[in-house]
Amino acid sequence: MHGDVMVWLVPLVSMLIAGLVAGFAAGLFGIGGGFVVVPALLVVLPLLGGTHDAIAHVAIGTSAATIIVTSIRSLLSHAKRGAVEFEVLKTWAPWIVLGCGAGVLLAGHVNGNVLKMIFAVGVGLMSLNFLLPSVNGKVVSDTMPSGIVRMGIAGGLGTFSSLLGIGGGVIAIMVMTLCGRTIHRAIATASGIGTLIAIPTTIGFAIIGFKETGLPWGSLGYINVPATVAIASMSMLTAPLGVSAAHNMPAAPLKKIFGVYLIVISVLMFRAAMRG
């Protein structure tokens, strides 16, 4: 009896903790929480059964599902402070959704370890924008991208994010700060972009994994329902705390914290890919 309790207690507690951390990170960095949730799920989901090949896809799909709740909670908190640029969300939305569709289709044909490696390299490169003096604070334009450039960036953002189960905040924040937006406004708007990415990605992963076998217990396609509920319920509590921290901290140290955070996640995911 004691053993049976521990089999369920360990993954449950782990998911609840991941939700608390993901929610705070989402509010603080505008990233949706995927950089916390995906690594945590890769560790926890095997406790619920399932094949090794299926675990990576379920982790990504479930992360996207939790981001729906986390990003909306963060978006509403930022919006109360008047920091969200809704015009950016409106003009980027169609291309992000199309990109997510492409990413979901690709995810169904890509090996999980390859996804982890791409994740690690991409996040490591993104951290440079926030850590290197030569790049940090650089502004290349006073206006946001439009036309074909916007279509390419937003579409690519959707594809990349849906492949990795993240909210896309890293790229969105990078683009917005390069276009003269403050780190606070960039983080606030990125939380909305996370919502635009998470909804179509979640639907897509549920569909492409619907007939798959060897999934962890409680999975609907590539979405694990118990993990989604546990993580999302906790992230709702801490996302506003992250938002408050983001608006009360000066921009320079916030960028440094963000950059260091990305490097840590990059190293952890690289190690996970090599072990796989």
N, C-alpha and C positions, 0 to 999 in steps of 0.2 A: 504493500500500500504506500509506504513512504517513498519507494522508488518511483511509483506511478505519479505521485504528486510532484516530485522533482522534475520528471520528464516534461511536465507542462509549466511548472513554476519558473524554471530557468529561462525558457524562451519568452514567457510573458513579461517577466521583470526586465529582461534585456530590451524588449520592444518598448516598454513604457519609458525606460531611461533614454533610449534612442529618440523617442518622441519628444521628450523634454529638451534634449540637446538640439535636435533638429529645429524645433519651434523657435528657440532662442536664436540659433544661427540664421534662420530664415528672416527673422525680424531685424537682426543686426546687420546682415550682409546682403539681404534681398535676393537670396539664392534658392529659395524653395525648400532647402533642407536635404536635397538629394545627396550632397557630398557627405552627409552624416548617415543617412538612411541606407544607402546602397552598401557601404562597407559593413554596417551592422547586420543587415539582412543576409549577407553572404556568410556570416558566422552563425546566425540564429536559425535560418531556414532549414539547414540539414537536420536539425533536431526534430523537425516536423515531417521528415521523410523526403522522398523525391530523389531523382537521379542527379548526378553531378552536372550534367549538361543543362538540365531544366532549371537548376537553382539560380544561375546567373540571370536568365531571362525573367524568372519570377521576381528576383530582387529588383531588377530595373522597372518592371511593370508595376510592382507594388509601391516602389518609391514614387513613381509618377502619381499613383492614386492618393498617396498621403500628401503630395504637394498641392493637390486641389484645395484641401482644407487649410493647410499651412499658409499657402500664398494668398488665399482670399482673406484669411485672418490678418495677415501682415498688411495686405493692400488696404483694408478698411482702416487699420490703425494709422498707416501713413497718410491716408486720404484726410483723416480728421485734422492732420497737421498741415494740410494744403501742399504737400510735397510731391504728389503724383502728377505726372504730365500725361493726362488722358488722351491728348491728341496723338502722342507717340503710340500709345496702345492701339488706338483706332486705326492708324495708318499702317501699322506693322502686322495687325492681326491676320489678314488674309494670307499673307506670305508665310507667316509662322505656322499656321494650320496646314498649309500645303506641304511645308517642309517636314512637319511632324508625320504626315502620312507617308512620305518617302522614307523617313527614318524607321518607322514601324515595319515597313515592308523589308527594309534592309536587315533589321534586327532578327527577322525570322530566318535569315540565311547566314548569319555571322556567328562564328564561334565565340563562346563566352569569354575565353581568355584573351582573344584578340580585342574584344570590347574593353576589357580591363586595361590592356596595354595602351590603347588609344586614349582612354580616360586619363591614365597616369601622365602620358606625354603632353596631352593637350592642356591639362590643368597646370602642369609645371611651367609650360610656356606662358600661360595667362598670368601667372604670378609675377612675371617680370614687369608687367605694366604697373604694378603697385609697389615694387620694391626697388627697382633701379632708378637712381637719381636722374639719369639721362632721359628716362621715359616718364617717370612719375610726375604728374602735374602738367604734362605736355598737352597743348590744345592745337589741333590741326584745322578746326573749323568752328565758326560761330553758329552754324545751323546743323540740324540733324540730316542724315543722308536722305535722298529722295530718288524717285525714278528707279532705274535699273540697279543702282547701288543699294538702295533700300531693299529692293526685292531680293538681291543676292544675299545681303547680310541677314535679313529676317528669315528667308527660306533656309539658309545654311544653319542659322541658329536653331530653328525648329528641328531640322534633320539631326544635327549633332546632339541636341539635348534629349530628343526622344530615344536615340540610340543608347544613351547612357543613364537615363532615368533621373535627369537633373532639371532644374527649373530655368536654366539658361541665363541666370543672373550675372555670371562672370563675364560673358561676352557683352551682354546688354550694358552692364556698368562700364566696361572698357570703352565701348562705342560712345556712350553718353558723356563720360568724362573727357574723352578726346575731342568731343564737340562742345566743350565749354560748360557742361552742366556740373554742378557741385556733386561731391560724392554722396551727400544726403539725398538730393533729388534723384540721382541715378539709382541709388539703392531702393528708394520708394517706388519708382516706376518699374524697376526690375521685378519687384514682387508681383506686379500685375502681369508682366510677361510670363512669369512662372505659371500663372493661372491659364493663360492662353496656350501654353505648351502642355500642361498637365492633363487637361480635359481630353483633347483628341488622342494623346498618347495612351492614356488609360483605356479608353474605348478600343483603340487599336490593339493593344496587348491582350486585352480580354478576348478579342475576336481571333487573333492569330494563334492563341494558345488554347482555344476552346476544346479542340479534339486531341490535344496532346496528352500523352500518358506519362506516368512517372513524376507527377507534380506533388509538391508538399501538401500535407493535409490542409483542407480549408481553402483550396485555390479555385478560383473561377477564371479559367484560362490562365494567363500569366499574372493574374492578380491574386495575392493571398489575402483573403478577407479578414481573418483574425488579426494579422499583422497590420493591415491598413487601419482597422478600428483602433487597435491599441496605440499605435504611433500617432495617428491623427488626433485622438482624444487628448493626448498629452501635449502635442505641439500647439493646440489651441490655447492652452494655458500660458505657455512661455513665449509665444510669438510677440504679443504686445510688450513684454519685458525687453525683448531684443530691439523692438522699434524704439522704445524709450531710451535705451542705451545708445542707439545709433544717433538719435537727435541730440543727445546730451554730451556727445564726445566731439572734440575738434576733428577736422577732416584728415589732417596729416597722420596722426597715430592710427586712425581708423583704417586708412589705406595700408599701413604697415601690418596691422593685425590681420587684415584680409589676405595680404600677400603671404605671410607666414602660414596662415591656415591652409592656403592652397598647396603650399610646398609639402606640408605634413601629409595631406590627403594624397598627393601625387606619389609620395614615397610608399605609403601604405598600399595603395592600389597596384603599384609596380611590383611590390613584393608578393601580393596576392596572385598576380598574373604569372609570375615566375614559378610560384609553388604549384599553380594549376597545371 
